[in-house]
Amino acid sequence: MHNQLIQYLTHLVKINSVNPELSSDGQGEQEIGECVNRHFQALGISSKVHTITGDRCNTTAFIPGHNPDKILLLNGHLDTVGIEGMDDPFTIRRDGDKLYGRGTYDMLAGCAIQMGLATYFADQPSPISLAFTFVADEENLSIPTLSVLPFLGIFMEPTEEAIGTSHKGYTWFEINIDGLAAHGSRPEEGINAIFPLQYALKELEIINHELDQEDPHPYLGKATLHPGIISGGTAQSVIAAQSTLNWERRTLPGESQQKLNGELNRVIEAVRNAPGNHKVSGEKVYHRPPNEIEDDSLIQKLQKTAGGKPFKGMSYWADSALATGAGIPSILFGPAGHGAHAIDEWVSEKSLINCYESMKSFIT
């Protein structure tokens, strides 16, 4: 099976599954989703490709166990980031224990592990039912129609073989400042919409400092924010009539929306009280919640089979939060490697095999 795992990963990496929303090189997940679907069908396992839109699709499969109503949800995303700057990104290159290629680490290795588990349990009766989900991206979670909710979700993001019991969320905010355009030589005839940005940035700096003074989460550390995009003006010789500031707030479990709204209002008020006759408005643009589940005997069992590494919090967001929000307590568990979103992406072959064996032991 170990050689088969590498073959599964090789086949997945060979297919261009770059997310078309992230890169012009992307062709979507139709081809790779159908490849996964064929794998399950060849094993005699019920599976289906779900088209989201165009070439974006999810693939799901289901193996009934001895206890049909005790269901474990497994998840991985099929899309990868872009390939700019990479040589031959869709061919796996081996260097000792390292398997290089786009998506090897984030997170086609986790998808290959799911395929390996399906191969094993197609011949060996499973004591529990297994729901396999391969999604187009981390915003589109498809769960097969099930008789009951799964008792646990394991999202096979790369975690260096640690059990990720929590991860941060994020919220995107935006303010827009309106002024009045004028010739650059006659600033008194206009209202500069860029100058007030300094007051917004200063307020964000104050808020970020306050966050740094708060007690850290035991696994996730402290909440943070950072300005992400500043835009405005049309030409150097024109008084800017409009400007925009976007920032990201990384959130912790337990932080309220009221607190986040209060921070937005503080930034708006700082700009509104700045000198000038400008106008300002702001809004929450996008939001994804943090995730945290309580330790229990099931999580401890997986921790033990995975080598006993301490629980870990992940700084990144994952769609395990969506499953938990849907009533399926969910964790992160996956192999070690390096270079998520980088040109030197690789996954450890040994760790890939360890994760597969840990999952097989956990299920049985």
Buried (B, 14 or more C-beta within 10 A) or exposed (E): EEEBBBEBBBBBBBBBBBBBEBBEBBBBBBBBBBBBBEBBEEBEBEBBBBEBEEBBBBBBBBBBBEEEEBBBBBBBBBBBBBBEEBEEBBEBEEEEBBBBBBBBBBBBBBBBBBBBBBBBBBEEEBEBBBBBBBBBBBEBBBBBEBEEBBBBBBBBBBBBBBBBBBBBBBBBBBBBBEBBBBEEEEEEEBBBBBBBBEBBBEBBEEBBEEBEEEEEBEBBEBBBBEBEEBEBBEEEEEBBBBBBBBBBBBBBBEBEEEEBEEBBEBBBBBBBEBEBEBBBEBEBEEBBBBBBBEEEEBBEEBBEBBEEEEBBBBEBBBBBBBBBBBEBBBBBBBBBBBBBEBBEBBBBBBBBBBBBBBBBEBBE
